[in-house]
Amino acid sequence: MAGTDIVCLHGLGRLESDWDSVRDELSAWGKVRAPDLRRVGRAEAVSIGELRPRTILVGHSLGAVLALRLASGSPSVRGLVMTGGFYPPGRNDQSYANALGGYARHRVAVAKTLVAQGARPRRGGVRALTSLAAMGLRPARFHRLAAGVRVPVLVVHGDADHHVPVDFMIAATRRYSSWNVHVVAGGGHHLHVDQADEWLTITTRWLRHLE
């Protein structure tokens, strides 16, 4: 895809180097850019005005939320990939008790991520978590963004993701029938790092259909 930019957005507490294991293969589809959101310390590090025409956004975890926001408001976006993304709590035909338990496990996992960063949260981290919590408590915020996306979407999620339960993803995305959803058996939260080959197989197959 000549002239295409692929902008990869990492998750909270992660590094732009997370994309190193998939960068070379993705570069066959366009120029890969992976900004350091941690260094600049704010989600607005990538703005709609910075996106070139035909940009493909690839976001992980919190980066997937940012990518969703950008895709919802920019005519420059050609496609959107969300891997290990955040989704509001959803039952997915489960009992309320099981759904609530899934949400509790998710919040514990996020808290552990913060603790792993050290006693002092990085600049922007608290605000980012507050934004996620608000979206979790008000699912309509997520769906307003999702409904505004007018480009092809690929969702890749592991069924063993302990940060964002796969049932949340399924419940949230089932209303978007045009989205391409893949569940990776045994996959965790960092698929593009821990199962890079499988992630690339799914992602590059989808990219071929964008040409």
C-alpha positions as CSV (number, residue, x, y, z in Angstrom):
1,M,0.0,0.0,0.0
2,A,2.1,2.8,-1.3
3,G,2.0,6.0,0.7
4,T,0.5,4.3,3.7
5,D,1.5,5.1,7.3
6,I,1.1,2.4,10.0
7,V,0.9,4.1,13.4
8,C,1.4,1.6,16.3
9,L,0.3,2.8,19.8
10,H,1.5,0.9,22.8
11,G,-0.4,0.3,26.1
12,L,-0.1,1.9,29.5
13,G,3.2,1.3,31.1
14,R,4.6,-0.2,28.0
15,L,7.2,1.0,25.5
16,E,7.2,1.7,21.7
17,S,9.7,-1.2,21.5
18,D,6.8,-3.6,22.0
19,W,6.3,-3.3,18.3
20,D,9.9,-4.3,17.4
21,S,8.9,-8.0,17.0
22,V,6.4,-7.2,14.3
23,R,7.8,-3.9,12.8
24,D,9.7,-5.5,9.9
25,E,6.7,-7.5,8.7
26,L,4.3,-4.6,9.0
27,S,6.7,-2.4,7.1
28,A,5.8,-4.4,4.0
29,W,2.4,-2.6,4.1
30,G,3.6,0.9,4.8
31,K,5.9,3.1,6.8
32,V,5.7,2.1,10.5
33,R,5.7,4.7,13.2
34,A,5.6,3.9,16.9
35,P,5.5,7.0,19.1
36,D,6.6,6.8,22.7
37,L,3.4,7.7,24.5
38,R,5.1,7.1,27.8
39,R,7.8,9.7,27.2
40,V,5.5,12.4,26.1
41,G,3.2,11.5,29.0
42,R,-0.3,12.1,27.5
43,A,-2.8,10.3,25.2
44,E,-3.0,13.4,23.0
45,A,0.6,12.6,21.8
46,V,-1.0,11.6,18.5
47,S,-3.5,14.0,17.2
48,I,-5.9,13.7,14.3
49,G,-4.1,16.6,12.5
50,E,-0.9,14.6,12.5
51,L,-2.3,11.6,10.5
52,R,-1.5,11.4,6.9
53,P,-4.2,10.1,4.4
54,R,-4.6,6.3,4.4
55,T,-3.1,5.9,7.9
56,I,-3.6,2.5,9.4
57,L,-3.9,2.6,13.2
58,V,-2.7,-0.3,15.3
59,G,-3.4,0.0,19.1
60,H,-2.7,-2.2,22.1
61,S,-4.6,-1.9,25.4
62,L,-4.9,1.8,26.2
63,G,-3.3,2.5,22.8
64,A,-6.3,0.7,21.2
65,V,-8.6,3.2,23.0
66,L,-6.6,6.1,21.6
67,A,-6.7,4.5,18.1
68,L,-10.4,4.1,18.4
69,R,-10.8,7.7,19.2
70,L,-8.6,8.8,16.3
71,A,-10.4,6.5,13.9
72,S,-13.8,7.8,15.0
73,G,-12.9,11.4,14.2
74,S,-10.5,11.3,11.3
75,P,-11.1,11.0,7.6
76,S,-7.4,10.1,7.1
77,V,-7.7,6.7,8.7
78,R,-7.8,3.7,6.3
79,G,-8.1,0.9,8.8
80,L,-8.0,0.1,12.6
81,V,-6.5,-2.8,14.4
82,M,-7.2,-3.2,18.1
83,T,-5.2,-5.9,20.0
84,G,-5.8,-6.6,23.6
85,G,-8.0,-3.5,23.7
86,F,-10.1,-2.2,26.5
87,Y,-13.8,-2.9,26.4
88,P,-16.5,-2.0,28.9
89,P,-17.8,-4.9,31.1
90,G,-20.3,-7.1,29.4
91,R,-22.2,-10.2,30.3
92,N,-21.8,-12.1,27.0
93,D,-24.7,-14.3,28.0
94,Q,-23.1,-15.0,31.4
95,S,-24.7,-14.5,34.8
96,Y,-24.4,-11.1,36.5
97,A,-22.2,-12.8,39.1
98,N,-19.7,-14.1,36.5
99,A,-19.6,-10.8,34.6
100,L,-19.0,-8.9,37.9
101,G,-16.2,-11.3,38.7
102,G,-14.6,-10.8,35.3
103,Y,-14.7,-7.0,35.9
104,A,-13.1,-7.4,39.3
105,R,-10.3,-9.5,37.9
106,H,-9.7,-6.9,35.2
107,R,-9.4,-4.0,37.7
108,V,-7.0,-6.1,39.8
109,A,-4.8,-6.7,36.7
110,V,-4.7,-3.0,35.9
111,A,-3.8,-2.2,39.5
112,K,-0.9,-4.7,39.3
113,T,0.3,-3.1,36.1
114,L,0.5,0.2,38.0
115,V,2.3,-1.3,40.9
116,A,4.8,-2.9,38.5
117,Q,5.6,0.6,37.3
118,G,6.8,1.7,40.7
119,A,5.4,3.7,43.6
120,R,5.1,6.9,41.6
121,P,2.9,6.6,38.5
122,R,4.3,8.1,35.3
123,R,2.9,11.4,34.2
124,G,-0.4,10.9,32.4
125,G,-0.9,7.4,33.8
126,V,-3.5,8.4,36.4
127,R,-5.5,10.4,33.9
128,A,-5.4,7.5,31.4
129,L,-6.7,5.1,34.0
130,T,-9.4,7.5,35.0
131,S,-10.5,7.7,31.4
132,L,-10.7,3.9,31.2
133,A,-12.7,3.7,34.4
134,A,-15.1,6.2,33.1
135,M,-15.6,4.3,29.9
136,G,-16.0,1.1,31.9
137,L,-18.8,2.6,34.0
138,R,-20.4,4.3,31.0
139,P,-20.3,1.8,28.1
140,A,-22.1,4.3,25.9
141,R,-18.9,6.3,25.7
142,F,-17.2,3.3,24.0
143,H,-20.1,2.7,21.7
144,R,-20.3,6.3,20.6
145,L,-16.7,6.0,19.5
146,A,-17.1,2.6,17.9
147,A,-20.3,3.7,16.0
148,G,-18.3,6.6,14.5
149,V,-15.7,4.4,12.9
150,R,-16.4,4.1,9.2
151,V,-13.3,2.1,8.2
152,P,-12.5,-1.7,8.3
153,V,-11.7,-2.8,11.8
154,L,-9.7,-5.9,13.0
155,V,-10.0,-7.0,16.6
156,V,-7.5,-9.5,18.0
157,H,-7.9,-10.7,21.5
158,G,-6.6,-13.7,23.5
159,D,-9.0,-15.9,25.4
160,A,-6.6,-16.0,28.3
161,D,-6.3,-12.2,28.5
162,H,-6.5,-11.5,32.3
163,H,-6.4,-7.7,31.9
164,V,-9.5,-7.5,29.6
165,P,-11.7,-10.6,29.7
166,V,-12.5,-12.0,26.3
167,D,-16.2,-12.0,27.2
168,F,-16.1,-8.2,27.5
169,M,-14.7,-8.0,24.0
170,I,-17.3,-10.3,22.5
171,A,-20.1,-8.6,24.3
172,A,-18.9,-5.1,23.1
173,T,-18.1,-6.0,19.5
174,R,-21.1,-8.3,18.6
175,R,-23.1,-5.2,17.6
176,Y,-20.6,-4.3,14.9
177,S,-21.1,-7.0,12.4
178,S,-18.7,-5.6,9.9
179,W,-15.7,-5.8,12.3
180,N,-13.3,-8.7,11.8
181,V,-12.9,-10.4,15.2
182,H,-10.3,-13.0,16.0
183,V,-9.9,-14.8,19.3
184,V,-6.5,-16.4,19.9
185,A,-6.7,-19.6,21.9
186,G,-4.4,-19.4,24.9
187,G,-3.4,-15.9,24.0
188,G,-2.7,-13.3,26.7
189,H,-2.8,-9.5,26.8
190,H,0.4,-8.9,24.8
191,L,-0.2,-11.0,21.7
192,H,1.9,-8.9,19.4
193,V,4.9,-9.5,21.8
194,D,4.3,-13.0,23.1
195,Q,2.7,-14.6,20.1
196,A,4.1,-12.4,17.4
197,D,3.9,-15.0,14.6
198,E,0.3,-15.8,15.1
199,W,-0.6,-12.1,15.5
200,L,1.2,-11.3,12.3
201,T,-0.6,-14.1,10.4
202,I,-4.0,-12.7,11.4
203,T,-3.0,-9.0,10.9
204,T,-1.2,-9.3,7.6
205,R,-4.0,-11.5,6.1
206,W,-6.4,-8.6,7.0
207,L,-4.1,-6.0,5.6
208,R,-4.0,-7.8,2.3
209,H,-7.8,-7.3,2.0
210,L,-7.3,-3.5,2.4
211,E,-5.3,-3.1,-0.8
